[in-house]
Amino acid sequence: MKKVIVTGHNGFIGPHLVRLLKESGHYVKGIDTNYFDDSCKFSDYVEPDEEQIKDVRDIDISDLEGAYAICHLAGLSNDPMGALNENLTYDINHAASVRIAKLAKEAGVEKFIFMASCSMYGIADGDKALDETADFAPVTAYAISKVNTEKDVKPMGD
């Protein structure tokens, strides 16, 4: 049984990922600020094997030790939230994400999976759909933070 950390496990996608990982036989540790607590559940809650209520900006190497993988979902999650305070969006979504990736590497975590967003690609021109080969064209703080994180984390891969 491999330990997988899911940051943002109580968000929009997190419960689904926790369920899939647990069904696949993984031990799941969730790390979330719980900003929305019980007031804003998007789907059936799936309890991780271990839960840590913590801001991603405060994660340290001891929080990551023993993990096989980190699925990093946590962040200020949409354009309107990003527009409220762009610097906070960059701090949480970009700086903290890059820091966690560096700590994961230092802790010996084998896989760091960064969850990006289709908003990184901007607005499609005409009827042609965009895919992951399209150029980045972010138009919001949220999208810019995702692009910058991907650019800074990708070179850490080995």
N, C-alpha and C positions, 0 to 999 in steps of 0.2 A: 504494500500500500504506500503510495507516494503522497507526500504532503504538498498541497497546492494552496497558495495564498491568493485570495480574491479581494482586491481593494475595491471598495464601492459595492460590496456584496448586497447591500440593502437598497440599491438604486433600481433603475428601470430594467436593466439587463441582468444584474447580479443574481437575483433569485433563480433565474433560469439556468445560469451558468453553474451556480452551486448545485442545483438539482442534477444537472448532467454530469458534473464531476463526481458527485456522490454515487450516482447510479453506475458510474464507470469504476467504482471501487477506490476512489481517492479519499484521503483525509483532507478536509477543507477547513482552512482558517480564513475567516472573514475579518477584514479591517475596514471600518467605516466610521465617519464622524457621527452618523445618525442624526444629521441635521433635521430630517423630516420625521424621524422616529416612527410612531405608529399612525401618524396623521396622514401619511401619503404613501400607502403601499400600492404598488402597481399590479401585483399579481400574488398568487399564493406564496406565502413566506416559506422558505426552506431553510431550516436552521443549520448553520455550519457546525462542524465538530468542535470548533473553537472560535470564539468571537472576541475581537478586541475593538473597543470604541476609542478611536484615535484619529486625529487630523493627519492626513497624509504628509503634511509639512513637518510633523513631529516623529515620523517613523525613524527608527534607528536600526543599526545592524542586528541587534539582538532580537528585533521583531521578525527578522527574515531568516534567522538561522534554522537549519534543518529542512528548509523548503526545497523541493525539486523544481517548482515553477511558481512564477507570479503572473497572474492575469490581472493587469492593471486597468481597471475600469473607472476608478475614482476620479472625480473632478467636478468643477462647476459645469453643468451638463448641457447648456444650450445657449443660443444667441442672446435671448433677452437677459439671462443672468449675467452673461459676459459683458453686456452693455452697461450694466449697473455700475461696475467697477472694473475697468479693463486691467488695471495693475494687479488686482486680486486674482483675476482670471489667469493672468500670466504667471503669477506666483504659485498658484495651486496647480494649474493644468500643465504648465511648462516646467518651471524651476523644480518643483517638488517631484514631478515625474522623472526628470533626468537624474535627480539626486537618488531616487529610489532605485533606478536602473544601475547606477554606480554602486550603491550599497549592495544590491543583489549580486553583482559581479564579485565584489569583495567578499561576500558571505558564501560564495560558491554555489549560488543558485544556478541551475543549468539552463533554465528557460525564463526569459522575460518577454511576456506577450503584452504588447501595448495595443489597447483598443483605440483605434482612431475614429474617424467620422467621415461620412460622405461630404460633409460641408467643406472639407479640405480642398475639394475640387471646384468650388464655386458654383456658378450657374451655367448649365449646359446651353450651348448656342444652337437654337433650332430644335429639331426633333431627335438629334443624335444623342443617345445615352452616353454617359461617361462611365469609364471603368477605372481600375487601378493603374492603368498605363497612361491615363490623362495627366497633363501637367497640373500642378497645384495652382489654385487661384482663389485663396481664401479671402473672404470679404468681411469677416467679423473677428472680434477678439478671440472668441471661442475657436474658430477655425484656424486662425493664425497660431494660437497656442498649440493646437494639435499638429500643425505642419512643423513648427519649430521643435517640438518634442521628437517627432519622427526623425527629423534631420539630425538631431543631437544624439539620439539613442541608436539609430541604425549602425553607425560606425563601431559601436561597442560589441556588435555581434561577432561570434567566432564559431 
